[in-house]
Amino acid sequence: MIDPRKTGAYISRLRKERDWTQLQLAERLNVTHQAVSRWETGDAFPDIGILSHLAQVFEVTVDNLINGETVYSSPVPPKVTAGSVIHELAEGHPENVAHMVKTTPEGFEAVLLAAPLTPPSMMKGVMEHMEGYSFNMDQVMALAPFLPEDLLEEIVGQLGDAEIDAKMLGGLAPFLNSTTLDGLVDKIITGTIKPEFLPSLAPFLRQETLDRLVEQALESDNFETYQVVSLAPFLGRETLDRLVVRYEEGGLEFSQIVSLAPFLEGKRLDVLVEKMAGDSVNVQHIVALAPFISQAELRNLMGHVLEGTLDNQLLVGLAPFLDRETLSSLVRGRIRQRGGGEVQEQ
């Protein structure tokens, strides 16, 4: 990993060895002395062209500058390094870099080390000379932050659907454009890509894409309902309401509604609980939703208990979620029902 502070200290040391001021070095490089100052303090890093020029001025290698130290050559044939990649790019030879990647084991790693310093246009130039080279998933994910969107889309398009997994989608999604993401969603809907990969894509999808996905998924044999419910944190209000309707029609399990509850609009959840109360649904269902409903609905439920239309067991289940006023009112009501008269509050 490139450390700007280490490189900056090295530039400063080389400059001082030659008894140059920052201004004198700046004049040799045709930059400002402020730029030299920022390099030396590690607040900035020279671009590819400047690095190559610096290496010539100081009579060192680009690798020396990147590593922040002088490493003397050995009789062993040199390996492809980030420095050699940067030198070739600075000289305008992306085809040579592509050749390094295709013909040497260390070529790709060298390009990856140089990538943070390389403009996307230069990276595109290298990739345009990579005909016949097959990128694996890890390589595509590693390159994604440094490639132009159109080129990344092309590389992803060349990957077989069987190669795509959740890790890859999660790694690539932040760098893909909406058109490419929509294409991946279409493949999930048709079953070409497994639906369990959806959570990896969901945070990066457009709202309309998510809503369309849920609409089609509910009618598709390729999806389990839990896979749709897993998208809840990213769904719009109308889509969430449709999932509640789906539950009311018998298309979702109650456990899935509990998973949706933190993301449902309060009024919508209150209405759902009120329907449960009216239908005398299992008390435990209402208790499971209690953390997410309003105090008004909780008080309403307590009224049902006092009227005798809901099981007394509901009192114990809902008590932790009631405010002090509602609890006090409830206690007074129960005592009056038993003929205990007025209650002296503590």
Steps between C-alpha positions, in 0.01 A plus 500: 500500500627846410570726799505870396685597819780253433532613139489864609778451754707328232452788253597745773815301579605478134442873455708590807783269392527717189474820704195615304219713635141395442476783247806374308353148481167645395664693215665180371162327499300798373269494804443740789710489816171451690453173313846383606420599858177294497688196364767522766248522783296210361193721442509429125657251262663572164308379198638241262675745266663689787615176667679397184659846468601498869671166453703644211590817694618307806649213294301237686225261392129566527485199733748674729267799516190287561671294770666801658846346498792427271519136395805419292471273200611140514625263229164318515279594204261774616138419570205704382432761769263789562789729410553338161125520435497871587805564283338335198175691553686829539677427173164437332532123454190333649548211257827415677321489834233271354777275372652488851169384644447234237852358506625525859358355824554825689367729225145534632614572857733770369216666311279478808767672713532777242123535451435758779744735322367429152225709335200290385577592138846341529353188663256481210793523260661198666176299496449572130817303431397202718338297223515128570548549875234356730441692823387302800248633752758611755690696236186675376405601856851627570502713184143631534583824692748605231316424176255722308139386532462402134809280510397335826158431353667333201719280721205398719305415186774258399473303824290186487187501718632193680803701614292766674453467875391717794855606582557619146172689478564671831849599390401630157160658566633836634685556171232387253258736328124463534463340156740220586339450842155481342634236262620291793159536666334375182722192513398442861131529410533248217702261714825534306669632816403361841251713699700461822751745354241781521607646839844567353347719228209657688682800659605622154177452306264782403169515687300429185718197425443359849126555478488332159707214631266433792192524278636240259662285767171445680360349181811297416579138582870590526458677835429398853306762695782539753722624217255780428460585869879532531475811280281684754764758610523627141134497393262792458184546706259388228696182435508420872125555516456251216695245702264553794204442268676188381512381861134576553423291192700209638806545280750570780568334833449695822874471579566689179264780602694529826816542290328776302358677806798734573467643148121538481325833545359527852140556387513202266623276780236630740228411250646152458508440876145630538386246241677228696321610815165499323559152363614364839838399361747323727601736780868427437471653153388832641772490767764433233401823323462707818849661482407659167145630554396838638402580860155587369455150362639348820239693699235385257604138554481549876146625452416173325645308794292699752190442289574129504536468122871412524671243720632621838837343412550796268549722805822327597635498145431867430590643842871563420398726210239710678574849628447585871171680443348209310614250762351707782174538313493127434553415865220736608270350243567144616442594862170671417394188313556301818314750716810646664402868473752777451874434492745710694796575269850478646 
